[in-house]
Amino acid sequence: MEIQISVTKKYIAIPVWTEPVEAVSYHLDIYDGSAKLYHWMLPDVKSDGTDREPDYYAFLPASLQEREKTGSGEMPAGQHILRIETDAPFFDGKYIYETDEPDYASKDSVECIHYHASYGSINDPNGMVYDGRLWHLYHQHNPMNNRWSNMTWGHAVSEDLVHFRFTGDVLFPDDEGVIFSGCGIVNDRECFGLDKNVLLFFYTYACERIENGTKNRYFTQRMAYSVDGGSTLVRYPGWELPTIEGENRDPKIFWHRESNAYIMVLYLTGNRFRILRSADLENWETTCEMNLPPMWECPDLLRFSDDLWAFVSADGYYLLGGFDGYKWTAESGMQTLYANDLPYAAQTFSGTDGRTIQVSWIRTVNKGENWHGMMTVPRELSLGTDENGPYIRQSFVKEALSYIKKNKEGAAVIEDRYIRESLDERGRILSVEQLF
């Protein structure tokens, strides 16, 4: 099926029909002239042959390449023709429309202190950075179904670190690959010849290619930047960290002042991780490699003092130890941040001026909503000590103080109609419950 639509506005609203499966069987491609703007995979939506209203709409920039050329969210004036091609038998082009004001709001997301996107499936928090004015929370997003697929970066912002609002998708998959997890920093050392106020984002490009009849996966680390305060992300073509091993992914980068270098922690494969360093964010050398079972993916390396750091993985396991800018040395036994497996893939904000603030994805069970997945309320991490020794102490951020209640065991509790989070009295363990 081929559909043409004349566009004069900033966004096209694409109808989405959901299905409770992760398997994808069909494609939907959108072209501007000969340039392909979007490549989406769609589920096999069952139909009885009758007309079915869309479950929701995904709002996509109507002139993505112009946004990337200028690095600005502004769209060029004038009319152009978009061509849409799909082999999905259920897709009905009569529901497509254009708009200058995408509808990202929902009653659920406004009432809920635990962030979720207005539509589609979300998972890992990505690119978390505070720019001095706004808290930017990027995240994995599938705008085209309420199940995992089409990994894209969605964007949410907050003025108060508590109430985040979805502002749309900013980094999109293409024919060869999807956009996996990564981090964000302020370019305060003017790397890549870009201004110091530019935001830099490092992410994993997960590429699949059919070679001699075999599907091969290539995971490389890439970079994008924003000159308009994080609203538009532009892929930077001049830098790539080639595949080191397997499905290496999830780069987390920070500046290490004592050794005068940027540090990257990267997941490799199995339970293995690597530490790399660079003076300029362009040229990287490996300084340390660790095998840390049962840790797996989404690593973070957190400073609590000059002598004590924590190495944290997606599942909430962590080790306390030392880091000198080159080598990580574990000095404690394995500990955990979580009481159960609902919270996952946490990341900390950069640009926080000494505060260590963490957000985790909540792996909710979808019960027929047009959205899937939520985020925890941000927690501030510090170093605690009890009879068992030092540990990471968690507390809900001070900005959320008015939402915190104490239960009879002395635990701090935050809940809304969807999620209940509680931190035990010592702040050792986070427990998350789904209430819907």
GUROTOR-976454 format. One record per atom (N, C-alpha, C): residue in one letter; y, z, x. Coordinates in steps of 0.05 Angstrom, whole numbers, plus 5000, padded with zeros to 4 digits. Layout:
AYZX/...
***
This chain:
M497650005017/M500050005000/M502550005018/E504449835011/E507049825025/E509249865005/I511150045012/I513450104995/I515950075012/Q518049955001/Q520649935014/Q522650094998/I524350235013/I526450394999/I529050355014/S531150304999/S533850275011/S535050555013/V535950625037/V536850895043/V539850895051/T541451055039/T544251095047/T544851385052/K542851565047/K543351845050/K541851955074/K542152215079/K541152335104/K538152395104/Y536952435080/Y534152515079/Y532652355058/I530052315064/I528352205043/I526452435035/A526052445009/A524252644997/A521552514992/I519552605007/I516852485005/I515152664987/P513952554965/P512252714948/P509652794963/V508853034958/V506453144971/V504453244949/W502053144951/W499853244935/W497953404953/T497353644946/T495753814964/T492853824955/E491153894974/E488353934968/E487354164986/P485654344976/P484854584991/P482754525012/V483254325029/V481554265051/V483254195076/E482154245100/E483654175124/E483053895133/A480853775124/A480053505132/A482153305122/V482953115139/V484852915131/V483452635133/S483952475113/S482452215111/S484251975110/Y486852015104/Y488651785101/Y491151815118/H492751605120/H495151615135/H497551535118/L499851615127/L502451535115/L504351495138/D505251245142/D507051175164/D509751075152/I511951155165/I514551085156/I516050945178/Y517050695172/Y518350535192/Y521250485185/D522950475206/D525650385204/D525850125220/G525749895207/G525349645221/G522649635234/S522549585260/S520049575275/S519349845287/A521250035285/A520750305297/A519350485277/K517250615286/K515850805269/K517151075272/L518151175249/L519451445249/L517451665247/Y515351625230/Y513551845224/Y510651745221/H508851905230/H505951855227/H504752105216/W503752095191/W502552325178/W499652275170/M498052485171/M495352475161/M495252625135/L493852515115/L493852635088/L490952705080/P490652915064/P487952995055/P487052805033/D484452815027/D483252655006/D483652804979/V485852734966/V486552874941/V484852754918/K483352934905/K481652834882/K483352784858/S482752574844/S484352504820/S482452404798/D483152474773/D481652374751/D482752104740/G484651994755/G485751734747/G488351754731/T489051994723/T491552034708/T493752094727/D496252054717/D498652104734/D498852404739/R499352464764/R499552744772/R502252784786/E503852964776/E506453034789/E505953134817/P507753084835/P507453194862/P507453504861/D505953624880/D505953914882/D508654014894/Y509753854912/Y512453924923/Y513453674938/Y515853704950/Y517053484966/Y517453584994/A516853405013/A517653455041/A520153285047/F522153415059/F524653285065/F524753205094/L525052945100/L525052845127/L527652695133/P528752735157/P531152575165/P530652285162/A532452145149/A532151855143/A532751675166/S533951785187/S534651625211/S534051785236/L531451855239/L530652035261/L531451935288/Q531151675293/Q531851575320/Q534751595326/E536451555306/E539351585311/E539951875318/R538652065304/R539052345311/R538252395340/E536152285349/E535252335376/E537052195397/K538151965389/K539951825408/K542551995412/T543552105391/T546052255393/T545652545399/G543252645394/G542852935397/G544253095376/S544952975355/S546453115334/S545053085307/G545453275290/G544353265263/G545753065245/E548052955254/E549552765237/E548052495235/M548052385212/M546852125207/M548851905208/P548151665217/P549951435217/P550551345188/A552851255183/A553651145157/A552350875153/G552150795127/G551150525121/G548350525110/Q547550295101/Q544950265087/Q542850145106/H540450245105/H538250125119/H535650145102/I533649985109/I531249965094/I529050105109/L527750295095/L525350425106/L522850295093/R520850255109/R518250155100/R516150365102/I514750415081/I512750625080/I509950485076/E508050555093/E505350445091/E503450675089/T501550655070/T499550855067/T496950735055/D494750855062/D492150775050/D491150995031/A492851185025/A492051405007/A492151304978/P489851294964/P489851174937/P491351344917/F491751604922/F493151774903/F496151764906/F497251654928/F500051664934/F501651484914/D503751584902/D505251434883/D508151434892/G509051194900/G511751164911/G513951204892/K513351204866/K515551234846/K516951504848/Y515651694862/Y516851964864/Y518651994888/I518751794906/I520451814929/I523351794921/Y525051954934/Y527951934929/Y529452004955/E532051954955/E533652024978/E535752234970/T536652384990/T538552604983/T540152675008/D542452785004/D544052905026/D543653205027/E542353325007/E542053615006/E539153685000/P537553705021/P534753775017/P534454055005/D532454084988/D532054334974/D529954504990/Y530954665009/Y529254835025/Y528855105013/A530455174993/A530355444982/A528055474962/S527055714960/S525155784939/S525556074932/K524956144907/K525256414898/K523456594915/D521056514921/D519156674936/D520356734964/S521356534977/S522356585005/S524856755005/V526456734985/V528856904984/V528157194979/E526257244962/E525557514955/E523757654976/C522557494994/C520557605012/C521757655039/I521457905049/I522457965076/I520657855098/H518157795091/H516357665110/H516757355107/Y517857245128/Y518556955127/Y516156775122/H516556575105/H514856355103/H516556105097/A515555875104/A516955625098/A516855575068/S518755415059/S518955355030/S516455195021/Y515255035039/Y512954875031/Y511354825056/G508854745052/G507154675074/G505854915088/S504254865108/S502855075123/S504255135149/I504655395155/I505755465181/I503755625197/N503955615224/N502455805240/N504255885264/D503355875289/D504656005311/D507655995312/P509056225316/P511856215322/P512356075349/N514455915351/N515055755374/N517955775381/G518655715406/G521455665413/G523455875406/M522556125405/M524256345395/M526456415415/V528956385406/V531256425424/V533656525408/Y535056715420/Y537556815409/Y539856685425/D541656545411/D543756405425/D546456555425/G546356815418/G548756975417/G549956985390/R549056825372/R550056815344/R547756805324/L545856635329/L543556595311/L540956655325/W539156765309/W536356795318/W534856555309/H533756405328/H532356155321/H529356205322/L527956165300/L525056185299/L523955905292/Y522855775312/Y521455525307/Y518455605303/H516955425291/H514155495285/H512555235280/Q509955255284/Q508155045276/Q508354995246/H508454745238/H508854685210/H507454425203/N505954425181/N504954175169/N506454135143/P508453965142/P510053925117/P508553775096/M506253645103/M504953455085/M502453575071/N501953825074/N499753955059/N500054255064/N498754425048/N498854705052/N496454805068/R495354635085/R493154695103/R493954595131/W492554685152/W493154605179/W492754305184/S494754175195/S494553895205/S497353815212/N497653575224/N500253445229/N502253635243/M501353765265/M502953975277/M505753875285/T507753995273/T510553935275/T511954205281/W514454195291/W515954445294/W517854465270/G517554665254/G519454735234/G521554925246/H523754965233/H525955125243/H527055315222/A527355565230/A528555765213/A530655925229/V532756015216/V534856165229/V535456425214/S536556615228/S537456865216/S539956965230/E541757085215/E544057215226/E543557505232/D541557625219/D541157915221/D538357995232/L536757805241/L534157845252/L532057935232/V532757945207/V530958035186/V530457815166/H532557685156/H532257485135/H532557205148/F530257065150/F530256795161/F530156595139/R531456375143/R531456155123/R530555895137/F528855755123/F527855495133/F530055285132/T530455145153/T532554935154/T531454655159/G528854625158/G527654355161/G525954325186/D524854085189/D523154025212/D524753875233/V524053925259/V525753825280/V524253685303/L521653715305/L520153595326/L517553495314/F517153225315/F515053105298/F512852975314/P510452965303/P508252825316/P508652515315/D507052375331/D507152085330/D504251985330/D503951715335/D501251595333/D499351725353/E500351805376/E498551905398/E498052195397/G499952355387/G499452645390/G501252805371/V500553065371/V502053255355/V503353465373/I505153625360/I506753815375/I505654095373/F504354195394/F503254455394/F505354665403/S504554905409/S506355135413/S507855115439/G510055265440/G511655285464/G513955485461/C515955475478/C517955675480/C520755555481/G522755715478/G525555625480/G527255815498/I529155695512/I530955855529/I533755725528/V535755885535/V538455775538/V538655665567/N539955435570/N540055295596/N542355405613/D542355665618/D544655795631/D544855725661/R542955595672/R543155505700/R543455205702/E544155075680/E544854795679/E542754605691/C540254655684/C538054485694/C538154215680/F536854025692/F536653745682/F539353615679/G541453725691/G544153605689/G545353655662/L544253835646/L545253895619/L547054135620/D548854155600/D550754375598/D549354645595/K550654855604/K549355115604/K548955225575/N550355115556/N549955205528/N547755055513/V546554855526/V544454705514/V541954885511/L540454855490/L537854995486/L535654815496/L533854925512/L531554775523/L528954885510/F527154695504/F524654765491/F522354635506/F520354795513/F517954695526/F515654725508/Y514054515505/Y511854515485/Y509554355495/T507254385482/T504854235489/T504653985471/Y504353755483/Y503953505469/Y500953455470/A499653475446/A496753455444/A496053175436/C495053015455/C494652735451/C491652665449/E490952495430/E488252395427/E488152095431/R486251995447/R485951715452/R483051635450/I482451405438/I479751295438/I479451115462/E477651195480/E477151045505/E474150985507/N473550725507/N470750635508/N469050765487/G470250785463/G468750895440/G468651195439/T469951335458/T469851625459/T472651735454/K472851945438/K475452065433/K475952265456/N478152225471/N478952405492/N481552535485/R481852785493/R484352935487/R485752995513/Y488352955513/Y490053005536/Y492353185527/F492453425539/F494453615532/F496353635556/T498853555552/T500853575573/T503153745562/Q504753845581/Q507054005574/Q509553825575/R511153845554/R513553675552/R516053845547/M518353715546/M520853855542/M522653715522/A524053865506/A526053755488/A528553925491/Y530853825481/Y533253985484/Y534953945459/S536954125455/S538754115433/S541554165442/V543353985434/V546154005440/V547854095416/D546454135394/D547954205369/D547054475358/G546354665376/G545754935368/G542954965356/G541154785363/G538354815354/G537654665329/S539554535316/S538954395291/S537354135296/T537953995318/T536653745325/T535353775353/L532853715355/L531453715381/L530953425390/V531653375415/V531353105427/V529253125449/R527152955447/R525152945468/R526452845494/Y525852985516/Y526852915542/Y524752755556/P525152495562/P523052325573/P522552365603/G524352505616/G524152515646/G522452735657/W521152895641/W519553105652/W516953135637/E514753185652/E512153235640/E510453385661/L509153595652/L507153735668/L504453625661/P503253465679/P500653335672/P498453545665/T496353445652/T494053615646/T493053745671/I492754005670/I491554155692/I488554175687/E487854255662/E485054305656/E484754315626/G482754175615/G481954205587/G484354175568/E484454345549/E486654345529/E488754545537/N489654535562/N491654735571/N494154715553/R495254945546/R497354935526/R498955195525/D501055195508/D502655435501/D504355535524/P506055375536/P507755465558/P509755675548/K509955895563/K512056105559/K513556135585/I516156105584/I517856085608/I520056295607/F520556425630/F522756615632/F523856605661/W526156715665/W527456735692/W526657005705/H525656995730/H525057235745/H527157265767/R528957465762/R531257485779/R530657565807/E528557735812/E528057835839/E527057615857/S525557425847/S524557215864/S526056955860/N528156965843/N530056745839/N528556485831/A526956505809/A525456275800/A524756305770/Y524256075757/Y523156075731/Y520156115733/I518956265714/I516156315713/I514956195688/M512756055690/M511355945667/M508556075666/V507856185643/V505056275639/V503856065620/L501355985626/L500155755611/L497255825607/Y496255765582/Y493455795576/Y491955545587/L489655585599/L488055365610/L485755295591/T483555445594/T481255405577/T479455655579/G477755695559/G476055935559/G477856185557/N477656365577/N479256605578/N481156585603/R481856345611/R483256315636/R486156235632/F487856335649/F490756295647/F491856235675/R494156115676/R495456045702/R498356135701/I499356215724/I502256265728/I503356065747/L505655935739/L506955745756/L509855835759/R511255725780/R514055795785/R515655545793/S518255555788/S519955335793/S522855435797/A524255305815/A527155375819/A528955225799/D527955005788/D529654825773/D528454725747/L526254835738/L524854765714/L523554485715/E523854345737/E522754075739/E520254065757/N520354205779/N518154205798/N516754475799/W514154475793/W512654715789/W510354745809/E509854985818/E507655045835/E506055275824/T503355255827/T501655475818/T501655705838/T501855945828/T501756185845/T499556385838/C498356355815/C496356545806/C494756435784/E492156495784/E490356425762/E488656665755/M488256705729/M486756945721/M484656875700/N482357015701/N480357005681/N480257275667/L481057285641/L481557545628/L480157555601/P477457555600/P476157585574/P476757855562/P477057875535/P476757665515/P479357525508/M481357535525/M483957415519/M483657115515/W485357005497/W485156725490/W487856615480/E488956415492/E491256255485/E493856415481/C496056265478/C498756375472/C499456615489/P499556575516/P500156805533/P503156875534/D503757125541/D506457215545/D506357425567/L508357435584/L508557625606/L511157775602/L510958035597/L513258195588/L513858415608/R516458445615/R517458645633/R518158895618/F517159125627/F517959385616/F519459555636/S519059495662/S520559625683/S520259445708/D521459515730/D521159355754/D518259355763/D516859565757/D514059595767/D511959555747/L512659545721/L510559535701/L511059295681/W509159125679/W509258895662/W506758895643/A506858725623/A504558695605/A503958405603/F501358335605/F500458065600/F499058075573/V500057905554/V499257915526/V498057645517/S496057645500/S494957395490/S495057385460/A494257155449/A494657095420/A493357305402/D491057415410/D489557595393/D490557885394/G492757925409/G493858195411/G492758365434/Y490858255449/Y489958405472/Y492158405494/Y492258625509/Y494158625531/Y493158805554/L494158745578/L493758905602/L496358975614/L496659225623/L499059305637/L498459275667/G500559205682/G500159165711/G502759085725/G502558965748/G504858895764/G505158595767/F507658515771/F508258225775/F510558215795/D510158055817/D512158035838/D513557765838/G513257605817/G514357335817/G512457125825/Y510157215836/Y508157035845/Y505357095834/K504657355835/K501957435827/K502057655807/W500257635787/W499857845767/W497458015775/T497758275774/T495658465781/T495258665758/A492958665746/A492358855725/A491959135736/E493059335722/E492859605731/E491859795709/S491059675686/S490059835664/S487659705652/G486259845634/G484159725618/G485359565595/M483659405582/M484559235560/M485359415536/Q487659345524/Q488559485500/Q489259275479/T489959365455/T490559185434/T493059275418/L494459075407/L496759135390/L496059155361/Y493759045352/Y493159005324/Y490759155315/A490759245289/A488559375277/A486559175265/N487458925259/N485758725246/N486658455256/D485458245245/D485857975255/D487857815239/L489357935220/L491357785206/L493757705224/P494857885240/P496957805258/P495857655282/Y497257445292/Y496157275313/Y498457125326/A497957035351/A499656845365/A502556935367/A503057185374/A505757295376/A507357155398/Q509957145394/Q511757065415/Q514257245415/T515557265438/T517957425440/T520357245443/F522657345433/F525157195435/F526157195464/S527456975472/S528956975497/S531957015490/G533557085510/G536457115506/G537257365492/T535557575494/T536057825479/T537358045495/D538157995520/D539658185536/D538158445539/G535658425547/G534058665553/G532258765531/R532658685506/R530858755485/R528358585485/T526058695480/T523558545478/T522758545448/I523158315435/I522858295406/I520658095400/Q518658175386/Q516258015381/Q515857955352/V514957715346/V514157625319/V511357515320/S509657575301/S506957475300/S506657305274/W504957105276/W504156955253/W502157125237/I502357125210/I500357255193/I498557045181/R495957075186/R494056875177/R493156935148/T495056885130/T494456945101/T492356755090/V491056845069/V489156675054/V490756535032/N490656275031/N492156125011/N490856154984/K492356214963/K491356244936/K492756064917/G492955804925/G494155604907/G497055564909/E498355694929/E501255654933/E501755384947/N504155284945/N504955044959/N505655104988/W505555354996/W505955435024/W503655605033/H503455625060/H501255775071/H502155885098/G501556135103/G502256265128/G504956405126/M505156645140/M507656795139/M508056915167/M510357045171/M511057175196/M511457475192/T510857625212/T511357915211/T514357965213/V515258195204/V517958285210/V518158335240/P520358245253/P520558285282/P520158575291/R518758615313/R518258875324/R519458895352/E520559125359/E521559165386/E519459315402/L518959205426/L516859325443/L518059475466/S516859705472/S517759875494/S515360005507/L515660165527/L513460295540/L513060575530/G510660635520/G510060905511/G507861035529/T507661295527/T505561445542/T504461665524/D501861685523/D500561915510/D498262015527/E496562175515/E494362285531/E492462075542/N492561835530/N490861615540/N492261445561/G494761505567/G496161355588/G498361185576/P499461005592/P501660825583/P500560615564/Y502360525545/Y501660325526/Y504160185516/I503859965502/I506159835490/I506759975463/R509160085461/R509960205436/R511460005419/Q510559975394/Q511759785375/Q513459945355/S515759835348/S517359945326/S518759705312/F519059735286/F520459525272/F523359525282/V524559285285/V527259275296/V529259435280/K531259545294/K533259715281/K534659575258/E534859305259/E536159155238/E534659175212/A532059255213/A530459275188/A530159565179/L531859745190/L531560025184/L531560095154/S533259955139/S533460025110/S530959945094/Y529159785106/Y526659705092/Y524259875100/I524660055119/I522360215129/I521960465112/K519460515105/K518660765092/K516460905108/K516161165105/K514061305118/K511861375098/N509361335106/N507161425088/N506361715096/K504361815082/K503662095086/K502462155114/E501461945128/E500461985155/E502661955176/G505161905167/G507361875186/G507661595197/A506161405186/A506461125195/A508960995183/A510160815198/A512460665188/A511360415173/V512460375148/V511360165131/V513659995121/I513159725122/I514959535109/I513159355092/E513959315067/E512359145049/E514159005029/D513158775019/D514358634997/D512058564978/R512458374961/R510358304941/R507958174954/Y508258084979/Y506157924992/Y504658075014/I506158225031/I505058335055/I505858635058/R503958795068/R504659065077/R503959095106/E506059165122/E505659225151/E506059525156/S504359625173/S504759915180/S504259945210/L505860125221/L505560205249/L504960505250/D502760575264/D502060855265/D504261015278/E504061285276/E506261455284/E507061415314/R505161345331/R505761305359/R506561015365/G506460835345/G507160565350/G505160405366/R502660505368/R500660365384/R499560115369/I499060145343/I497459945329/I498959845304/L499159585301/L500159455277/L497959385259/S498159455233/S496259385213/S497659205192/V496458985184/V497658795165/V495658755142/E496658785118/E495058735094/E496358525077/Q494658345066/Q495658145046/Q495358265019/L497558255003/L497658384977/L497358184954/F496957934959/F496857734938/F494357564941/
***
